[in-house]
């Protein structure tokens, strides 16, 4: 919204801008429209370092796998025509060639009619042979002879060259995430280097005069900077190459210098704090000076997470997360992760979801999409989701919840007894064996510690 009034001071400008609240969907659509489409740069990567990366191009097989016809069993390589009359009452006697084919041994002698060659599992099939007879189906018949009492069909117990992977075949498509199975396929083709999507370089800055880094002593009125560590880890989890640059005080010139330096070497900049409308919140004031188009959205109809600021400065996304840990992580996972994963060439994150009954009424603010963290309990008729009841400033909220549920912006509550979809923080449900609801009690820790050592999961 553009105002024709001439504001009296900068504080008025900032507050007017902040009060233009966008819906979650509108804010995300504007942010993505300002960033995409864009090319995903690629880089060569050794196979050992490619785990979890997305392929930047199709990979075709340079060889056949297996590269030669090979035996699937320990036994004898034979001509199937020689055994057409073999049976229990009519055994066929075969002369054993003076060659034993093991893995890695190149056959020298061909298998002629009436002869057989001893071969190990994985050994190359010699010329002339078109079947393998299992050693269990043969009987010794002298020093250099065997008897076979079963007929053999052409191709029996043989894996032909290219039967697994054919040369020139499309092995893996661009965008495929390399896991252990994909690594095995590439290694089987002798591929040691692949072209993968380059991880976007993401700089992280915490802001606030009160922040102290873990490991340093706390001073009066200070708190430890947890957002820096949380955001850095979350960026790495979602395909980014994270670089935490520390905490910067609420000093506009100092913070602007740090932001400019970070944007020189990074593809994305993420800050936490300084995005609200208080006198000490300066992060969002700097963005207009860092590049066009600047702020895309400042204020999103989310709870928690309303002060979120989304910007694009000369093609690079700049994100200012709310300062409270829970607000920061909700908005990061909901609004920033989709953009980060696209920049990394990764597919959208697939979250596991379960249905659960909500036993209590949850009030919600009309007009804001609200996310509520819940703990899951196994009830008589299925899962039950209890809201954790902690505010956006609680750092333990994420660690002590199994997932979250969403209350639509048009609803002012979730009634007691409602069935809700819970998005899990982990791929599988981990319902505790015992859930204790109440306030802090260090004595309870003594009891739950013993239960945990006994193999029971306890959530308090």
N, C-alpha and C positions, 0 to 999 in steps of 0.2 A: 504494500500500500504506500503510495506517495503522498506526502502532505505538502500543501502550498504554504503552510505557516512557516515563518522564520523562527526556529526555536531560540530560546534565550541563551542556552549554554549546551555544552557537550553532554552533560548528564541528562538533559531533556531529550536530546537526540537518541542516546542509548536506550532510554526507557521507552520512547515511542517505538523504536525498532523492536525491542524485546517483547512489547505487548502485541505485536502482530504474530499471533500464534497460528501455526499451520498444523493440519492433521498429519498423523504419522505417514499415511500413504502419499499425501501431497508433498511433504518434505522429502521423502525418499525418492519420489519420482523426479523432482526438480534436481536433486543431488546427482542422481544417475544420468539424467539428461545432459547435465553440464560436464560429465566426465566421459561418457561413452557415446558412440563406439570409439575404441582406441586399440591400437596394435599392442599385442602382448610380446615384449622382446624375449628372445630365446638365447640360451647359452649352452655350450657343450659341457656335459657333466659326466664324470666317471660313474660306472654302474654302481659302485659301492656307496656313492653319495647321492644317488638318484631316488632313494626311498622317500615316498610321500610327495614327490614332485610330479608335475603334469607334463606330459609330452607336448612339445611345441610343433611336432610334425609327425606324419605317418612313418612307421618303421616297416620295411619289407625284409623278408628273410633272404640273407645273402647265400645260404646253402640249403640243401635238403637235410632234414632231421627225421630219422637217422641218416647219416651220409652214405650208408651202405646197407645192403640186406643183412640182417643179423638174427641170431637165434634167440628165441624167447625162453628156452629151457636148456638144461643140461641133457645131452643125449648124443644122437648120431645124425649127421647130415646124409641124406639118401636121395635116390631117385624114386619118386612115388610109383612110377610104372613098374619097378621091380617088386613092389609089394602088393600088387593088385590081387594076387591069389592067396595072400597070407591070412591065416586063421588059426584057431586053437588046435585044430586037427591037422593043419597044413602049414607048419612053420617054414619060413624062408630063411635059408642060411646065407649070410653076407660075409665077405672078406673085409676085415678092418684095415684101412690104409695106415701106413706108418707115419701119421701126422696127427698131432693133437692141436686143435684150434682153441686158444684161450682168448680172453679179451685183449685187444691190442696186438694180436698176432695176425699177420697177413697170410692167408692161405696160399700154398704153393702148388699142391697136387690137386687136380680135378677129381671129382667123384665120377668114376666110370660105372657102367652097368654092372651090377653084382657086387659093388663095394660100398663101404660106408666109412665116414670120417668122424672121429670123436670130436665133439664141439661143446664148449661151455656157454652158459647164458651170456648173451651179449657179443659172442664171437661172430666174425664175418662169415657168411655162408659161402662155401667154396663153389667154384664153377662146376656146373653139371648137376648140383643138388637142387632140388626144388621143394624139399620137405625136411622136417626134423622129427625124429622119433625119440620120445622121452626114454632116458636110460632105464626107468622102471619097467618099460614095456619090452625089454630085451633080456636075453639069457646068454651067458658065455657059452661058446661052442668050440673050445680049443684055444690055442695060444693067440691066434689072430683071426678069430671068427666069432660071430654072434648069430643068435636065432631071433627072429621077429615073428610074433604070432598075431599082429594086427596090421590091417591095411592102412596106408597113409594117403591123404589127399594132397594135391598140389597146394603149396603155400602154408601147409600145416606148421604152426609154431614158428613162423617167420614174420618179422616186421620188415617190410620192404623199404628201400630208400625213399624218403619223402613222404612216408605214410603218416607221420606225425605233423611235420611242417614241410611244405613244398617250397623250393627255391622260387623267389619272386612273389610269394604270397604276402598279403597284407597281414603283418604280424600283430601290430598294435596301432590304433588310430590316435591321431592328435587329440589331446585332452584327457587321455587315459592317465589315471593316477597310478604311479608305479608302486606296487606292493611286492611282497615276497614271491607271489606267483608270476607276476610280470618279469621280475628280475630273473627268475629261473628260465623263462622263455627266451629272454634276450641272451642269457649266458649260454644256453643250448645252441644258439646260432653263432656263438663266438663274438658277440657284440660287447665291446667294453666301454663305448662312449655313446651317449644319446643326447639329442637336442631337447632340452627341457625349457619350460617357461621360467624366465628369471624371476626370482623372488623379489617383490617390490621392497625397496629399502624404506623403512618407516622409522622416523625419528620420534621419540617420546620425550615430552617435557612435563614435569609437574610444576604447578605454580602455587605460591603461597608463602607468606612470611613465617608461617607457623611450622613449616615442614622440616623434619630432621630425617636423614637417611638411616636405615637400619644399621646397627653397629656403632653408631655415635650416641653419646649420652643425651637424654632429653633435658631441655632447658625449661624454665617455667613457661606455661601457656603454649608449649609446643606439642606436636604429635608426630608419630612416625609416618613417613610417606609410604602408604600401602598401595596407592593407585599406580605409582610408577612400576612396581613389581608386577601387579596384576595385569596391567595393560600390556606390558612388555611380553609376559608369558602368553597372553591371549593372542597377540599379534603373531607370535611364533607358531602357536597352535593352528592358525588359519592361513599359513602360507607366506607370511611376511618375514623379512629379515630385519629384526628389531634392533634399534640402537637407543638405549636410554641415556639421555643427556643430563640427567639430574634434575634438581628442583631449583627454580628461579624465583626470587622474591617478587612481590607485587610492585615492581619498579618498571614503569612503562619503557623508558629508554633501554634498560638492561634486557628486558624481555623481548623487545623488538629486535635487538641485535642478535639474541639467541635464536629467534624464529627465522630471521633472514639467513643466518649461517646454516641452520638446519635444512632449510629449503634448497640451499645450493647443492647439497650432497644427497638429498633424499627424494623419493618419489611421493612421499606422503608425510604429513606432520600431524601428530596427535598430542593434544594438551589435555590436562585435566584441571579444572578449577578456573576461576576468573571469568566465567561466562554468564554469571547472573547480573543483576542490575545494582549491586552495591557499589559504594565509592571505591572499594579496593579491587573491584573486578575490572581488570584492564585488558585481558587477552583479546576480547572481541573488538576492542577499539583499534587495535593494531592492524587487523586483517585488511581493511580498506586500503592500506598503504603497501600491501605486499604483492598485489597483482590483481588482474581482472579475471572473472567478473566480481570476485570478492564474496561477501556473505550471500549464501543461497537461502538459508533458513536460520533464524535465531529465535528459538522458542517453538517447541513441538508439543502437541496435545498428548503427552505421555505422562504416566505416573507409575514409578518415579522416572525422572528424566526431562522435565519440562525445559530447563535452561540450555539444552543441547544446542550447539552452534555448528552449522555445516557451511563450509566455504570452499571455493575453488580459486586458487591464485595461479594464474598463468598455466592452467592445465593440471596443477597438482592439488589434490584434496587436502584441506586443512580442517581438522576436527577439534572442537573444544568440548570435551566431555564435562558433565557436572562434577563438582568436587567430591560429593558424598560417594563412597565406594559402591554401594548398591546401585545408585542412580547411574554411575559411570559404567558399570558392567552391563546393566540392562540395556542402556542405549548403545553401548559398543556392540554387543552381540546381536541386537535387533536391527540396528541401522547401519553400522559400519562394517560388520563382517561380510554382508553380501557384496559390498563394493570392494573390499580387500581381496576376497576370493576371486572376483572377476579379474582384478588386476594381476593376480597370481596365476591366472589360467585354470583355476580350480572350479569344479562344479559347485552349485549351491549346497550348503551344508544340509545333510539329511538328519533331522532330529527324530529320535524315537519318541512316541507318544502313547499314553495309556489313558483309559477312562477311569474316573474315580468319583465317588460321591463326596460332596462338600457338606459336612455335618452342621456347620454354623453359618449364619448369615454374614456376608462380607459386604460392607457398605463401600460405595465407589463414588467418585466425583463425576457427575454428569458432564460430558463433553471431552473427557480425556480417556484414551485407551489405558487401562490399568493392568499391570502385571503383578501378580501376587505369588510369592514363593511359598511352597507347601512342602510339608513332610508327609510321606505316605505310610499308612498303617494297614495291615491286612485285617479287614473286617469279616463279619460272618457271611456277607453277600458280595464280597469283592474288596477292592481297594478303597480306602477312605483318605481324603486329602485334608490335612489340617493346616491352616495358614500359620506361618511362623510368628507373625505378630511383631516383627522387628522393623524398625524404620530404615530409611534409605541411607542413614549414616552407619548402620551396623555392618561391620566387615565380616562377621561370622554368618551372615544370612545365606550366602551362596554355599558355604561349606557344610551347613547344617540342614540343607533342604535337598530333596530328591529332584525337584523340578518346579515348574511355574505354571500357573493358569492365567488366562487372559479374560478380562472383563471389557466388553465392547464399550466404545465411547458413548453410545446411546443408552446405556444402562446405568442406573444409579445404585445397583446392588446386584449381588448374586445370592439368591434366596437359599436358606438352609434346606438341605436335601437335594439340591440340584446336582445333576450329572455334568461333570466338566471334563474337558480334554486337558490333560497335564503333559506339557512338554518336558521331557527328562533332560537332566544335565549330563547323564551318562547313557551309553547305548542300551543298558539293561536296568531293569528295576532292581533296586537293592533295598528292600523293605527291612527295617530293623526287627530283630526278634523282640525287643522291648523298647517302648517309647514312654518316657517320663515327661509330663508337662508341668511346668512350674517355674519358679524363680531360681536365682542362683543358690546353690548349696554345695559348698566344697566337701561336706561330709558325704554327699551322694557320690562324689567322684571315687571315694574309697570303695564303695560297693560296685559301681559300674566297672571299675578297673579290674576287679576280680572276675566279673562276668565276661569281660572282653578277653581276658587271658584264658578263660575256659572255652573260647570259641564262639560266644554269643555276641551279636551286634546290638549295641545299645545306643539310643539317641535320646538326649535329654534337652 
